[in-house]
Amino acid sequence: MKKLLDKMKKLNENKNAKVVTFDFDNTIIKSYEESNDGEETMYRFGGVNPQIIARIKKFKQAGTTVLVVTSRNNDLEIPESSVKSMLDKFKIQVDGVFYTNGEKKARKLHELGSSLHYDDDPAERQAIEAYRKLHPTDIIVKNPDDLLKDINEVAKGLILTNDNKIIIVQRSDTEEWDAPGGHLMEGEEANYAFYREVLEEMSLKVKKIQYLSTTETIWKKKDLLVHYFLGQIPYSSEELDGIVQLQWEIADYLVG
């Protein structure tokens, strides 16, 4: 506690009138949980958001106070994938890093005096908007992915349940059965694009993602790279009905 209070005191002494805050995972650095045993959490690297990194540098050059506020659990961080080590690796300079340890960030952002916050998580953005109604503030909340464009590569793959069943999906537009996935966004690694697309389309967090192959094809008269993966989920095929939530792009799914 004393360490946190000293950190807040030092920050307040150096802070100017404007504070801009950034979520970390999937806002600055693209990553996903590879493992979590309750004692430490390993995150797998999946690329960066180049537009957000450019904004951080621009804010810093303008003298704005720039903070990272992450919902990661500080006690479960391991050096090789920690927030600090990744910021250092990509030479991203900020004025402080704050952990909410699994709690929503809204109150911490209010305490820090954030005027602008970037966060990829819709639930976090909604929580901030709700908190703002109870505690009036001028904070503006933005989705960092709105700054990114798709590139001409696709990541897709098969999902394996813990009872060794394979999941495929039916596309709403073509009604074809296919492996879930979609286009990479600029700055993304293909493994993370597969993870993100499965989460968006089915509300499933895939782990232990294994690269299978890459093929070249033609789509809309343009050359297209397609990267294939195999990912695992910690659910049996019988549990999926209560867990899967299909996005509009997916009409149905099949387990077999």
Stockholm file with secondary structure:
# STOCKHOLM 1.0

chainA/1-256         MKKLLDKMKKLNENKNAKVVTFDFDNTIIKSYEESNDGEETMYRFGGVNPQIIARIKKFKQAGTTVLVVTSRNNDLEIPESSVKSMLDKFKIQVDGVFYTNGEKKARKLHELGSSLHYDDDPAERQAIEAYRKLHPTDIIVKNPDDLLKDINEVAKGLILTNDNKIIIVQRSDTEEWDAPGGHLMEGEEANYAFYREVLEEMSLKVKKIQYLSTTETIWKKKDLLVHYFLGQIPYSSEELDGIVQLQWEIADYLVG
#=GR chainA/1-256 SS CHHHHHHHHHHHHHCCSCEEEECCBTTTEEEEEEEECSSCEEEEEEEECHHHHHHHHHHHHTTCEEEEEECSCGGGCCGGGSHHHHHHHTTCCCSEEEECTTSCSHHHHHHHTCSEEECSCHHHHHHHHHHHHHSCCCCEEECGGGGCCEEEEEEEEEEECTTSCEEEEEETTTCCEECSEEEEETTBCHHHHHHHHHHHHHCCCCEEEEEEEEEEEEETTEEEEEEEEEEECSSCGGGGGGTCCCCTTEEEEEEC
#=GC SS_cons         CHHHHHHHHHHHHHCCSCEEEECCBTTTEEEEEEEECSSCEEEEEEEECHHHHHHHHHHHHTTCEEEEEECSCGGGCCGGGSHHHHHHHTTCCCSEEEECTTSCSHHHHHHHTCSEEECSCHHHHHHHHHHHHHSCCCCEEECGGGGCCEEEEEEEEEEECTTSCEEEEEETTTCCEECSEEEEETTBCHHHHHHHHHHHHHCCCCEEEEEEEEEEEEETTEEEEEEEEEEECSSCGGGGGGTCCCCTTEEEEEEC
//
